[in-house]
Amino acid sequence: MERGESPKTVFRRIRNYLAGRHVGATRDSALMHEVLKCVFCHVFAHRAQRPIAPDDNVDRFDVAIEYRRAFSELRLRLPNIFEANEEQLLDPVSIAHVHHELLNVDFSNPTADPIGDLYEAFV
């Protein structure tokens, strides 16, 4: 896998991973919303020049903490998108996996609509 992969390909891998991991919670719309939260956190952290460490040696719990911190701030900044009491529901292992996959997408110069690709991969 290399940076700059098609977002649709990355989102399909994420969807398949989460659907297999979260048996009983395979409703694609619920999983899609959780991944959407991660995408927003990923891009937000990068643009705020606080990128979440890409190193494979970083503890997955530390990655989850950083995503949850970013999401707490995003909820306040984007009240029309996320509810004030909304939380990230994915477990740390799943968040770390999504993070690792999102590193393969170049969000700074997308050639397609990554949110549309996310929707298409999950729905």
CNS distance restraints for C-alpha pairs under 8 A (distance, minus, plus):
assign (resid   1 and name CA) (resid   5 and name CA) 7.41 0.50 0.50
assign (resid   1 and name CA) (resid 104 and name CA) 6.83 0.50 0.50
assign (resid   2 and name CA) (resid 104 and name CA) 5.68 0.50 0.50
assign (resid   3 and name CA) (resid 103 and name CA) 6.52 0.50 0.50
assign (resid   3 and name CA) (resid 104 and name CA) 3.99 0.50 0.50
assign (resid   3 and name CA) (resid 105 and name CA) 5.66 0.50 0.50
assign (resid   3 and name CA) (resid 106 and name CA) 6.40 0.50 0.50
assign (resid   4 and name CA) (resid 104 and name CA) 5.70 0.50 0.50
assign (resid   4 and name CA) (resid 105 and name CA) 4.94 0.50 0.50
assign (resid   4 and name CA) (resid 106 and name CA) 4.97 0.50 0.50
assign (resid   5 and name CA) (resid   9 and name CA) 7.15 0.50 0.50
assign (resid   5 and name CA) (resid  10 and name CA) 7.04 0.50 0.50
assign (resid   5 and name CA) (resid 104 and name CA) 5.70 0.50 0.50
assign (resid   5 and name CA) (resid 105 and name CA) 5.54 0.50 0.50
assign (resid   5 and name CA) (resid 106 and name CA) 7.54 0.50 0.50
assign (resid   6 and name CA) (resid  10 and name CA) 6.50 0.50 0.50
assign (resid   6 and name CA) (resid 105 and name CA) 6.81 0.50 0.50
assign (resid   7 and name CA) (resid  11 and name CA) 5.98 0.50 0.50
assign (resid   7 and name CA) (resid 105 and name CA) 5.82 0.50 0.50
assign (resid   7 and name CA) (resid 112 and name CA) 7.93 0.50 0.50
assign (resid   7 and name CA) (resid 114 and name CA) 5.82 0.50 0.50
assign (resid   7 and name CA) (resid 117 and name CA) 6.34 0.50 0.50
assign (resid   7 and name CA) (resid 118 and name CA) 7.43 0.50 0.50
assign (resid   8 and name CA) (resid  12 and name CA) 6.12 0.50 0.50
assign (resid   8 and name CA) (resid 114 and name CA) 7.37 0.50 0.50
assign (resid   8 and name CA) (resid 117 and name CA) 4.93 0.50 0.50
assign (resid   8 and name CA) (resid 118 and name CA) 6.42 0.50 0.50
assign (resid   8 and name CA) (resid 120 and name CA) 7.63 0.50 0.50
assign (resid   8 and name CA) (resid 121 and name CA) 6.19 0.50 0.50
assign (resid   9 and name CA) (resid  13 and name CA) 6.42 0.50 0.50
assign (resid  10 and name CA) (resid  14 and name CA) 6.27 0.50 0.50
assign (resid  10 and name CA) (resid 101 and name CA) 6.28 0.50 0.50
assign (resid  10 and name CA) (resid 102 and name CA) 7.19 0.50 0.50
assign (resid  10 and name CA) (resid 104 and name CA) 7.30 0.50 0.50
assign (resid  10 and name CA) (resid 105 and name CA) 7.42 0.50 0.50
assign (resid  11 and name CA) (resid  15 and name CA) 6.00 0.50 0.50
assign (resid  11 and name CA) (resid 117 and name CA) 7.40 0.50 0.50
assign (resid  11 and name CA) (resid 118 and name CA) 5.76 0.50 0.50
assign (resid  11 and name CA) (resid 121 and name CA) 5.95 0.50 0.50
assign (resid  11 and name CA) (resid 122 and name CA) 7.75 0.50 0.50
assign (resid  12 and name CA) (resid  16 and name CA) 6.13 0.50 0.50
assign (resid  12 and name CA) (resid 121 and name CA) 5.26 0.50 0.50
assign (resid  12 and name CA) (resid 122 and name CA) 7.28 0.50 0.50
assign (resid  13 and name CA) (resid  17 and name CA) 6.12 0.50 0.50
assign (resid  14 and name CA) (resid  18 and name CA) 6.10 0.50 0.50
assign (resid  14 and name CA) (resid  97 and name CA) 7.83 0.50 0.50
assign (resid  14 and name CA) (resid  98 and name CA) 6.25 0.50 0.50
assign (resid  14 and name CA) (resid 101 and name CA) 7.11 0.50 0.50
assign (resid  15 and name CA) (resid  19 and name CA) 5.93 0.50 0.50
assign (resid  15 and name CA) (resid  28 and name CA) 7.83 0.50 0.50
assign (resid  15 and name CA) (resid  31 and name CA) 7.45 0.50 0.50
assign (resid  15 and name CA) (resid  32 and name CA) 7.74 0.50 0.50
assign (resid  15 and name CA) (resid 121 and name CA) 7.24 0.50 0.50
assign (resid  15 and name CA) (resid 122 and name CA) 6.42 0.50 0.50
assign (resid  16 and name CA) (resid  20 and name CA) 6.13 0.50 0.50
assign (resid  17 and name CA) (resid  21 and name CA) 6.08 0.50 0.50
assign (resid  18 and name CA) (resid  22 and name CA) 5.75 0.50 0.50
assign (resid  18 and name CA) (resid  26 and name CA) 7.63 0.50 0.50
assign (resid  18 and name CA) (resid  31 and name CA) 7.28 0.50 0.50
assign (resid  18 and name CA) (resid  94 and name CA) 7.13 0.50 0.50
assign (resid  19 and name CA) (resid  23 and name CA) 6.49 0.50 0.50
assign (resid  19 and name CA) (resid  25 and name CA) 7.34 0.50 0.50
assign (resid  19 and name CA) (resid  26 and name CA) 5.01 0.50 0.50
assign (resid  19 and name CA) (resid  28 and name CA) 7.89 0.50 0.50
assign (resid  19 and name CA) (resid  31 and name CA) 7.91 0.50 0.50
assign (resid  20 and name CA) (resid  26 and name CA) 7.92 0.50 0.50
assign (resid  22 and name CA) (resid  26 and name CA) 6.26 0.50 0.50
assign (resid  25 and name CA) (resid  30 and name CA) 7.83 0.50 0.50
assign (resid  25 and name CA) (resid  31 and name CA) 7.78 0.50 0.50
assign (resid  26 and name CA) (resid  30 and name CA) 7.74 0.50 0.50
assign (resid  26 and name CA) (resid  31 and name CA) 6.95 0.50 0.50
assign (resid  27 and name CA) (resid  31 and name CA) 6.41 0.50 0.50
assign (resid  28 and name CA) (resid  32 and name CA) 5.80 0.50 0.50
assign (resid  28 and name CA) (resid 122 and name CA) 5.44 0.50 0.50
assign (resid  28 and name CA) (resid 123 and name CA) 6.37 0.50 0.50
assign (resid  29 and name CA) (resid  33 and name CA) 6.21 0.50 0.50
assign (resid  29 and name CA) (resid 122 and name CA) 6.90 0.50 0.50
assign (resid  29 and name CA) (resid 123 and name CA) 6.94 0.50 0.50
assign (resid  30 and name CA) (resid  34 and name CA) 6.50 0.50 0.50
assign (resid  31 and name CA) (resid  35 and name CA) 6.29 0.50 0.50
assign (resid  31 and name CA) (resid 122 and name CA) 7.84 0.50 0.50
assign (resid  32 and name CA) (resid  36 and name CA) 6.02 0.50 0.50
assign (resid  32 and name CA) (resid 118 and name CA) 7.22 0.50 0.50
assign (resid  32 and name CA) (resid 119 and name CA) 7.09 0.50 0.50
assign (resid  32 and name CA) (resid 122 and name CA) 5.96 0.50 0.50
assign (resid  33 and name CA) (resid  37 and name CA) 6.32 0.50 0.50
assign (resid  34 and name CA) (resid  38 and name CA) 6.52 0.50 0.50
assign (resid  34 and name CA) (resid  88 and name CA) 6.57 0.50 0.50
assign (resid  34 and name CA) (resid  89 and name CA) 6.79 0.50 0.50
assign (resid  34 and name CA) (resid  90 and name CA) 6.81 0.50 0.50
assign (resid  35 and name CA) (resid  39 and name CA) 6.18 0.50 0.50
assign (resid  35 and name CA) (resid  98 and name CA) 7.34 0.50 0.50
assign (resid  36 and name CA) (resid  40 and name CA) 6.24 0.50 0.50
assign (resid  36 and name CA) (resid 115 and name CA) 7.78 0.50 0.50
assign (resid  36 and name CA) (resid 118 and name CA) 7.72 0.50 0.50
assign (resid  37 and name CA) (resid  41 and name CA) 6.20 0.50 0.50
assign (resid  37 and name CA) (resid  71 and name CA) 7.16 0.50 0.50
assign (resid  37 and name CA) (resid  88 and name CA) 7.21 0.50 0.50
assign (resid  38 and name CA) (resid  42 and name CA) 5.94 0.50 0.50
assign (resid  38 and name CA) (resid  67 and name CA) 6.95 0.50 0.50
assign (resid  38 and name CA) (resid  95 and name CA) 7.47 0.50 0.50
assign (resid  38 and name CA) (resid  98 and name CA) 7.37 0.50 0.50
assign (resid  38 and name CA) (resid  99 and name CA) 7.43 0.50 0.50
assign (resid  39 and name CA) (resid  43 and name CA) 6.17 0.50 0.50
assign (resid  39 and name CA) (resid 102 and name CA) 7.40 0.50 0.50
assign (resid  40 and name CA) (resid  44 and name CA) 5.86 0.50 0.50
assign (resid  40 and name CA) (resid  71 and name CA) 7.90 0.50 0.50
assign (resid  40 and name CA) (resid  74 and name CA) 7.92 0.50 0.50
assign (resid  41 and name CA) (resid  45 and name CA) 5.93 0.50 0.50
assign (resid  41 and name CA) (resid  67 and name CA) 5.94 0.50 0.50
assign (resid  41 and name CA) (resid  70 and name CA) 5.43 0.50 0.50
assign (resid  41 and name CA) (resid  71 and name CA) 5.79 0.50 0.50
assign (resid  41 and name CA) (resid  74 and name CA) 7.40 0.50 0.50
assign (resid  42 and name CA) (resid  46 and name CA) 6.29 0.50 0.50
assign (resid  42 and name CA) (resid  51 and name CA) 7.37 0.50 0.50
assign (resid  42 and name CA) (resid  52 and name CA) 7.30 0.50 0.50
assign (resid  42 and name CA) (resid  67 and name CA) 7.42 0.50 0.50
assign (resid  42 and name CA) (resid  99 and name CA) 7.44 0.50 0.50
assign (resid  42 and name CA) (resid 102 and name CA) 7.64 0.50 0.50
assign (resid  43 and name CA) (resid  47 and name CA) 6.09 0.50 0.50
assign (resid  43 and name CA) (resid 107 and name CA) 7.07 0.50 0.50
assign (resid  44 and name CA) (resid  48 and name CA) 6.00 0.50 0.50
assign (resid  44 and name CA) (resid  70 and name CA) 7.22 0.50 0.50
assign (resid  44 and name CA) (resid  74 and name CA) 7.91 0.50 0.50
assign (resid  45 and name CA) (resid  49 and name CA) 6.24 0.50 0.50
assign (resid  45 and name CA) (resid  50 and name CA) 4.91 0.50 0.50
assign (resid  45 and name CA) (resid  51 and name CA) 4.88 0.50 0.50
assign (resid  45 and name CA) (resid  52 and name CA) 6.66 0.50 0.50
assign (resid  45 and name CA) (resid  70 and name CA) 6.59 0.50 0.50
assign (resid  46 and name CA) (resid  50 and name CA) 5.62 0.50 0.50
assign (resid  46 and name CA) (resid  51 and name CA) 4.36 0.50 0.50
assign (resid  46 and name CA) (resid  52 and name CA) 7.44 0.50 0.50
assign (resid  47 and name CA) (resid  51 and name CA) 7.75 0.50 0.50
assign (resid  52 and name CA) (resid  63 and name CA) 6.80 0.50 0.50
assign (resid  52 and name CA) (resid  66 and name CA) 6.71 0.50 0.50
assign (resid  52 and name CA) (resid  67 and name CA) 7.83 0.50 0.50
assign (resid  53 and name CA) (resid  58 and name CA) 7.01 0.50 0.50
assign (resid  53 and name CA) (resid  63 and name CA) 7.41 0.50 0.50
assign (resid  54 and name CA) (resid  58 and name CA) 7.74 0.50 0.50
assign (resid  54 and name CA) (resid 100 and name CA) 7.05 0.50 0.50
assign (resid  54 and name CA) (resid 103 and name CA) 7.16 0.50 0.50
assign (resid  58 and name CA) (resid  62 and name CA) 6.99 0.50 0.50
assign (resid  58 and name CA) (resid  63 and name CA) 7.22 0.50 0.50
assign (resid  59 and name CA) (resid  63 and name CA) 6.57 0.50 0.50
assign (resid  60 and name CA) (resid  64 and name CA) 6.21 0.50 0.50
assign (resid  60 and name CA) (resid  92 and name CA) 5.96 0.50 0.50
assign (resid  60 and name CA) (resid  93 and name CA) 6.08 0.50 0.50
assign (resid  60 and name CA) (resid  95 and name CA) 7.74 0.50 0.50
assign (resid  60 and name CA) (resid  96 and name CA) 5.26 0.50 0.50
assign (resid  61 and name CA) (resid  65 and name CA) 6.13 0.50 0.50
assign (resid  61 and name CA) (resid  92 and name CA) 5.45 0.50 0.50
assign (resid  61 and name CA) (resid  93 and name CA) 7.53 0.50 0.50
assign (resid  61 and name CA) (resid  96 and name CA) 7.83 0.50 0.50
assign (resid  62 and name CA) (resid  66 and name CA) 6.28 0.50 0.50
assign (resid  63 and name CA) (resid  67 and name CA) 6.29 0.50 0.50
assign (resid  63 and name CA) (resid  92 and name CA) 7.47 0.50 0.50
assign (resid  63 and name CA) (resid  95 and name CA) 7.40 0.50 0.50
assign (resid  63 and name CA) (resid  96 and name CA) 6.01 0.50 0.50
assign (resid  63 and name CA) (resid  99 and name CA) 7.89 0.50 0.50
assign (resid  64 and name CA) (resid  68 and name CA) 6.08 0.50 0.50
assign (resid  64 and name CA) (resid  91 and name CA) 7.82 0.50 0.50
assign (resid  64 and name CA) (resid  92 and name CA) 5.05 0.50 0.50
assign (resid  64 and name CA) (resid  93 and name CA) 8.00 0.50 0.50
assign (resid  64 and name CA) (resid  95 and name CA) 5.84 0.50 0.50
assign (resid  64 and name CA) (resid  96 and name CA) 6.48 0.50 0.50
assign (resid  65 and name CA) (resid  69 and name CA) 6.11 0.50 0.50
assign (resid  66 and name CA) (resid  70 and name CA) 6.17 0.50 0.50
assign (resid  67 and name CA) (resid  71 and name CA) 6.06 0.50 0.50
assign (resid  67 and name CA) (resid  95 and name CA) 7.83 0.50 0.50
assign (resid  68 and name CA) (resid  72 and name CA) 6.14 0.50 0.50
assign (resid  68 and name CA) (resid  87 and name CA) 7.82 0.50 0.50
assign (resid  68 and name CA) (resid  88 and name CA) 6.69 0.50 0.50
assign (resid  69 and name CA) (resid  73 and name CA) 6.58 0.50 0.50
assign (resid  70 and name CA) (resid  74 and name CA) 6.17 0.50 0.50
assign (resid  71 and name CA) (resid  75 and name CA) 6.07 0.50 0.50
assign (resid  71 and name CA) (resid  87 and name CA) 7.75 0.50 0.50
assign (resid  71 and name CA) (resid  88 and name CA) 7.57 0.50 0.50
assign (resid  72 and name CA) (resid  76 and name CA) 6.88 0.50 0.50
assign (resid  72 and name CA) (resid  87 and name CA) 7.91 0.50 0.50
assign (resid  73 and name CA) (resid  77 and name CA) 6.40 0.50 0.50
assign (resid  74 and name CA) (resid  78 and name CA) 5.68 0.50 0.50
assign (resid  74 and name CA) (resid  82 and name CA) 7.93 0.50 0.50
assign (resid  75 and name CA) (resid  79 and name CA) 5.71 0.50 0.50
assign (resid  75 and name CA) (resid  81 and name CA) 7.79 0.50 0.50
assign (resid  75 and name CA) (resid  82 and name CA) 5.46 0.50 0.50
assign (resid  75 and name CA) (resid  83 and name CA) 6.65 0.50 0.50
assign (resid  75 and name CA) (resid  84 and name CA) 5.89 0.50 0.50
assign (resid  75 and name CA) (resid  86 and name CA) 7.68 0.50 0.50
assign (resid  76 and name CA) (resid  84 and name CA) 6.96 0.50 0.50
assign (resid  78 and name CA) (resid  82 and name CA) 6.26 0.50 0.50
assign (resid  79 and name CA) (resid  83 and name CA) 6.11 0.50 0.50
assign (resid  79 and name CA) (resid  84 and name CA) 6.65 0.50 0.50
assign (resid  82 and name CA) (resid  86 and name CA) 6.62 0.50 0.50
assign (resid  90 and name CA) (resid  94 and name CA) 5.93 0.50 0.50
assign (resid  90 and name CA) (resid  95 and name CA) 6.06 0.50 0.50
assign (resid  91 and name CA) (resid  95 and name CA) 6.23 0.50 0.50
assign (resid  92 and name CA) (resid  96 and name CA) 6.02 0.50 0.50
assign (resid  93 and name CA) (resid  97 and name CA) 6.24 0.50 0.50
assign (resid  94 and name CA) (resid  98 and name CA) 6.15 0.50 0.50
assign (resid  95 and name CA) (resid  99 and name CA) 6.01 0.50 0.50
assign (resid  96 and name CA) (resid 100 and name CA) 6.11 0.50 0.50
assign (resid  97 and name CA) (resid 101 and name CA) 6.28 0.50 0.50
assign (resid  98 and name CA) (resid 102 and name CA) 6.04 0.50 0.50
assign (resid  99 and name CA) (resid 103 and name CA) 6.40 0.50 0.50
assign (resid 100 and name CA) (resid 104 and name CA) 7.51 0.50 0.50
assign (resid 101 and name CA) (resid 105 and name CA) 7.66 0.50 0.50
assign (resid 106 and name CA) (resid 110 and name CA) 6.16 0.50 0.50
assign (resid 107 and name CA) (resid 114 and name CA) 7.75 0.50 0.50
assign (resid 110 and name CA) (resid 114 and name CA) 7.13 0.50 0.50
assign (resid 112 and name CA) (resid 117 and name CA) 7.69 0.50 0.50
assign (resid 113 and name CA) (resid 117 and name CA) 6.12 0.50 0.50
assign (resid 114 and name CA) (resid 118 and name CA) 6.05 0.50 0.50
assign (resid 115 and name CA) (resid 119 and name CA) 6.25 0.50 0.50
assign (resid 116 and name CA) (resid 120 and name CA) 6.12 0.50 0.50
assign (resid 117 and name CA) (resid 121 and name CA) 6.05 0.50 0.50
assign (resid 118 and name CA) (resid 122 and name CA) 6.30 0.50 0.50
assign (resid 119 and name CA) (resid 123 and name CA) 5.74 0.50 0.50
